[in-house]
């Protein structure tokens, strides 16, 4: 049970950029990284008294390699 208003907590990251490399069965290689955008203290656990934190994040995806046969170029569309 949470009581009160969540508190936005300032933070800094340590450990550099940690990318996970995924080698897909179709030959593509992509890298994925979770990027933390905000940290909130939501209150304290009533059983242990420990603080409870919520994390807001987004995923960043980078395409490293794609086999040429998977690249499909679309034809220009005409407007009018």
C-alpha positions in Angstrom: 0.0 0.0 0.0 1.4 3.3 -1.1 0.8 6.5 0.8 1.5 10.0 -0.5 2.7 11.4 -3.8 5.5 9.7 -5.7 8.8 11.6 -5.5 11.0 12.1 -8.5 14.6 11.2 -7.7 17.7 12.5 -9.5 20.0 9.8 -10.7 23.2 9.2 -12.7 24.3 6.2 -14.6 27.5 4.2 -14.1 29.0 1.4 -16.1 29.0 3.0 -19.5 26.7 2.0 -22.3 25.6 -1.6 -22.0 24.3 -2.8 -25.4 22.9 -6.3 -25.9 23.8 -7.7 -29.3 21.1 -9.9 -30.9 22.1 -12.1 -33.8 18.9 -13.1 -35.5 18.3 -16.3 -37.5 17.7 -14.3 -40.7 21.2 -13.0 -40.5 20.4 -9.6 -39.1 22.3 -8.1 -36.2 20.7 -5.6 -33.9 21.8 -4.0 -30.7 19.4 -3.1 -27.9 19.9 -0.9 -24.8 17.5 0.1 -22.0 17.6 3.8 -21.3 16.3 5.0 -17.9 14.3 8.2 -18.2 13.1 8.7 -14.6 13.3 7.2 -11.1 10.4 7.6 -8.7 10.3 6.8 -5.0 6.8 5.4 -4.4 6.9 5.0 -0.6 8.0 2.2 1.7 7.1 -1.5 1.9 4.9 -1.9 5.0 6.5 -5.2 5.9 10.2 -4.4 5.6 10.3 -0.6 5.7 12.5 -0.6 2.5 11.9 2.1 0.0 9.9 1.2 -3.2 11.2 2.6 -6.5 9.5 2.8 -9.9 11.6 3.1 -13.0 10.5 4.7 -16.3 12.5 3.5 -19.3 12.6 3.2 -23.0 14.4 0.8 -25.3 16.9 2.0 -28.0 17.4 -0.3 -31.0 20.2 0.0 -33.4 20.4 -2.0 -36.7 24.0 -3.1 -37.1 23.8 -5.5 -40.1 21.1 -6.7 -42.4 21.5 -9.2 -45.3 21.0 -7.5 -48.6 18.2 -10.0 -49.6 16.1 -8.6 -46.7 16.3 -5.0 -47.9 13.2 -4.1 -49.9 13.0 -0.6 -51.4 9.6 0.8 -52.1 8.7 2.5 -55.3 8.0 6.2 -55.2 4.3 7.1 -54.7 2.6 9.6 -56.9 0.5 12.2 -55.2 -2.3 14.1 -56.9 
